[in-house]
Amino acid sequence: MPDLPLVEVVVAILIRPDSSFLLTCRPTGKPYSGYWEFPGGKIETGESPVQALARELNEELGITPDQATPWLTRLFSYPHATVQLRFYRVTSWQGEPAPREQQQLAWQTADNVTVSPLLPANIPILRSLMLPSIYAITCAAETGVEASLLSIRQAFQSGIKLLQIREKAMPPDQLECYVQTVLQLARNNHQVTVLLNGNIALAQTVQADGIHLTSTQLLSLTARPTVNWCGASCHNAEELKRAEQLGVDFVTLSPVYPTLSHPGAPSLGWDKFSVLLRDYPLPVYALGGLQPTDLAIAQEHGAHGIAMMRGI
Ligand SMILES: Nc1nc2c([nH]c(=O)n2[C@H]2C[C@H](O)[C@@H](COP(=O)(O)OP(=O)(O)OP(=O)(O)O)O2)c(=O)[nH]1
């Protein structure tokens, strides 16, 4: 069979303040009609992705996006076409979405999608949408265990939903006890996802929610560890590629700015950061010297969110 041409498609994740997003049902007459998708469509000749997105949102829903930030890019082969899907997040728009093509609309949440079937290329996207925009990282080695537990408690109270325990120098007995304490805190009321840096065996023993692979593990492992959530630390294009091949759920890319934990390491800056993320299919947390106020600039450069050790 001849290779199918690559179709460039722009896709809008319209997100409301309560994190719900809009799915629409593909109208009769199109391939996969009756399947649910995000609003969007093919990029026309001479259009930029953002121009195509504004046109599609107006044609399909009668709205004008205020801003669209690049998110993921996913390549997928259907029997009718190979598509390159450029996902953008849109959190503010003018007008109220209304069906302009007789299509059904449904506001959904990633942990409870009630419509089906979804277009096959979108299934992993829902898992990515479950990830929060802030990824907190422990630093008990710097602050001491008591102070660290206190700031974790405060972080959970202020709504942090994803935490990495990164205590590379902690003795094994103390680490297990610290991890158990953090897991207990996470499970008391807060429903926080807790990943353990580097130690796959301990993560499995204590039933942490997952593992965050070091870049060394990323380059040496031949298969994704069997855990629910798997993140990985990346610093360059080779590690990003490997994370994609291994099928991890998300990565951190660092250091964006100079950091205390890696003194002297050359930092990426936002320009190099966004070049590395061009066409990348996984959610990426920007990491390195960032504060909560850097979230907007990170997302403008293609990040899913930001990861922080000291900013929480
Ligand atoms: N709009 C949209 N298309 C998607 C999504 N996921 C996914 O795999 N696709 C695929 C399905 C199609 O092969 C392609 C989009 O083509 P389309 O036919 O919807 O585009 P369009 O509205 O410009 O179509 P047309 O009427 O001009 O032919 O991308 C998604 O979430 N939204």
The ligand as an ORCA input file, in Angstrom:
! r2SCAN-3c Opt
* xyz 0 1
  N     -10.630     17.620     14.957
  C      -9.996     16.576     15.467
  N      -9.415     15.664     14.641
  C      -8.792     14.621     15.208
  C      -8.718     14.466     16.624
  N      -8.051     13.310     16.901
  C      -7.737     12.743     15.701
  O      -7.164     11.692     15.544
  N      -8.179     13.558     14.666
  C      -7.998     13.221     13.249
  C      -9.276     12.789     12.591
  C      -9.088     13.261     11.158
  O      -8.370     12.239     10.470
  C      -8.214     14.481     11.287
  C      -8.997     15.764     11.300
  O      -9.682     15.877     10.132
  P     -11.179     16.494     10.035
  O     -11.828     15.776      8.918
  O     -11.853     16.501     11.345
  O     -10.780     17.962      9.650
  P     -11.682     19.109      9.037
  O     -12.746     19.486     10.034
  O     -10.730     20.177      8.590
  O     -12.360     18.336      7.845
  P     -13.039     18.693      6.477
  O     -14.482     18.795      6.799
  O     -12.421     19.953      5.989
  O     -12.704     17.487      5.652
  O      -7.546     14.362     12.551
  C      -9.331     15.405     17.461
  O      -9.335     15.320     18.694
  N      -9.956     16.446     16.844
*
